[in-house]
Amino acid sequence: MNGHVKLPDNVLRGLTEVSVSIQVRIAPDQATPYFVYGLGNSAGTAGNGYLFTTGNAYRSSIATGNWSTEQTVTAGRDLARGVWKTLTYTLGGGTAVLYEDGVEVARRTGVTTTPAAIGGGTTTANHIGRSVYSGDRHLKGAVRDFRLYDRALTAAEAHDLGFVADEEKGRRDLAAIDLGDLSAVTDDLALPVTGPYGSTITWRSSDPAAVSAAGVVTRPAAGAAPVTATLTATAFGQTREFRVTVRPQLTDDEKVAEADAALVVWDPDDIRGNITLPATGPHGTSITWKSAKPDVVTTTGEVTRPAFGQKPVKVQLTAEIRSGRETTRKKFKVTVTPLPQRQDYEGYLFGYFTGEGSATGEQVHFAASRGNDPLKWDELNQGNPVLTSSLGDKGVRDPFLIRSPEGDRFYLVATDLKVHGNGDWDLVQRKGSRYIEVWESTDLVNWGRQRHVRVSPEAAGNTWAPEAYYDRSIGAYVVFWASKLYAADDPGHTGNTYNKMLYATTRDFRTFSEPAVWVDPGYSVIDSTVIEHGGEYYRFTKDERNNTSSTPCSKFILAERSTELRDTSYDFVADCIGKGSINQGEGPTVFKSNTEDRWYLFLDEFGGRGYVPFETTDLASGKWTPATGYQLPGRPRHGTVLPVTRAELDRVRAAFP
């Protein structure tokens, strides 16, 4: 992911004029800041005299030192991504000119730095695809036809290098259109009206009654035959046709059949808690349930398990699926597993990630406590990840472990995000994942197949740090996370907004309710975590505002409490938690001691030591004291501490030495 081209040293020596031209295709998910090319030197982590071009606010700069010496010519807008562009920069006689596809887009006069002045002619950090600043991102995409001239090209020469005729722009823009599978269309189509090469695209339809030139789809009546229409796109005189087949409305019989095929009862051979029995199905179908043993499994999915030592109980569930006058029945045979034997907790399991600084840091790591000491830990699996994401961004952060209320099922949820090699924090809050990653286990050792589950709405730009807590009042888990929610009229997520805490409910970490806003104080908050004590829920949340004199508690932790978990107006307990002991804090994880009335709050000193433990004997006081004598794993970041039994502790130590 860090591929680049190393060019010879001293390529600018003796040059009073210069031209650089390159063809580049920048990946849609390119992180910033980045250089397309950089010719110059580095000093430590910074540039020290250089010439570079970037597609970010498409610009080129020449500098004799660091960024403060840059003399820049800029188009003032980002380059289109995912398409080939010819970028040309010329400098001569104190005038810098920037071209895009052979057309001048910016000019600056009065440039006083010449290429020969960079490093006195000595340049050893000359690269394509790599910056002279070590903290910048590498170029993600493709390059070709790199040219370096010892003079300023004329406008005609720059034109010949990159000019794309209108007809060719039209062909390229039409070729880039992707409308997806058009063989059985049921929803309106999003027809682009501009292309990445600047074409205006117009549309016409052979059958506007089926699909209009604006992409509006009108389905034939139920029982009718599918209708096929041809959409024709035109750009700069070029055309491309798309054959569209519009599927008719479903008959009631077809609706029932599809709902029947989609209906599932998960883990039927090993029911260990309340299950999801939906009341509605696809296409507006209704579902009613019957249970052969409602004292074991109710018709709404509440489960009463046999006592420890008793035999499993088999139950037949019957679903009646209806649409109009059409109905069908589907039967499920489920087995309800007896409750486990209650055992005291005699240790702790710590799930965490280690940061974006390495290729394996954004995966799930485990550590085990030394007996019942919550402050002394051993890394498991020789410090290697125990769980590795293969879905979504293929990186996971902020792993959270929760035990079911019955005690013998575990869920691990985590953020779908990989920052290593792609650290554009603004982009991942605009175009980030709307999914969480889920693993499930009954023994903390054998974890089922990873699940990539969408929980956030279309308006969300990110889904960060999911956690969960069981709400006995509804017999379900409340899963909560941070998202930036963009306005309905901002589908590109280009505006300004801030992170709020959202929540949804679930019984199985497969089917989730629609999300709702949980915490919105009017400014950005993330990383909520919860613990219950004495009939009250204590919530700890990071204040994400930038630090100013008017926001002295920003980048630290706020504590609140309420008697209702899903309450949207918790009462204040304390703020600024961690201030004075750590530089800044996030990712709080809170847990109770197994042996006494003492609670521990681990705060992630991001950019510093990672987790730092605090403790208190009074949750309601809001006063937390830094713990001493602790021995944590190597730089653990945002995660969870889970109290475990002696058997569970021994089992994970044996499985992941």
Secondary structure as UniProt FT lines:
FT   STRAND          5..6
FT   TURN            9..14
FT   STRAND          18..26
FT   TURN            28..29
FT   STRAND          37..43
FT   TURN            44..45
FT   STRAND          46..54
FT   TURN            55..58
FT   STRAND          59..63
FT   HELIX           67..69
FT   STRAND          71..74
FT   STRAND          84..92
FT   TURN            93..94
FT   STRAND          95..100
FT   TURN            101..102
FT   STRAND          103..108
FT   HELIX           115..121
FT   STRAND          125..128
FT   TURN            134..135
FT   STRAND          141..149
FT   HELIX           155..162
FT   HELIX           166..175
FT   TURN            196..197
FT   STRAND          202..205
FT   TURN            208..210
FT   TURN            213..214
FT   TURN            222..223
FT   STRAND          227..235
FT   TURN            236..237
FT   STRAND          238..246
FT   HELIX           252..262
FT   TURN            268..269
FT   HELIX           282..284
FT   STRAND          286..291
FT   TURN            294..296
FT   TURN            299..300
FT   TURN            308..309
FT   STRAND          313..323
FT   TURN            324..325
FT   STRAND          326..336
FT   STRAND          345..353
FT   TURN            356..357
FT   TURN            359..360
FT   STRAND          364..370
FT   TURN            371..372
FT   STRAND          373..379
FT   HELIX           381..383
FT   TURN            392..393
FT   STRAND          396..403
FT   TURN            405..406
FT   STRAND          410..416
FT   TURN            420..421
FT   TURN            425..426
FT   HELIX           427..429
FT   STRAND          435..441
FT   STRAND          451..454
FT   TURN            458..459
FT   STRAND          464..471
FT   TURN            472..475
FT   STRAND          476..485
FT   TURN            488..489
FT   TURN            491..492
FT   STRAND          499..506
FT   STRAND          516..519
FT   STRAND          525..533
FT   TURN            534..535
FT   STRAND          536..543
FT   TURN            549..550
FT   TURN            552..555
FT   STRAND          557..562
FT   TURN            565..566
FT   STRAND          571..577
FT   TURN            580..581
FT   STRAND          586..592
FT   STRAND          599..605
FT   TURN            606..609
FT   STRAND          610..616
FT   HELIX           619..621
FT   STRAND          625..626
FT   STRAND          637..645
FT   HELIX           646..655
//
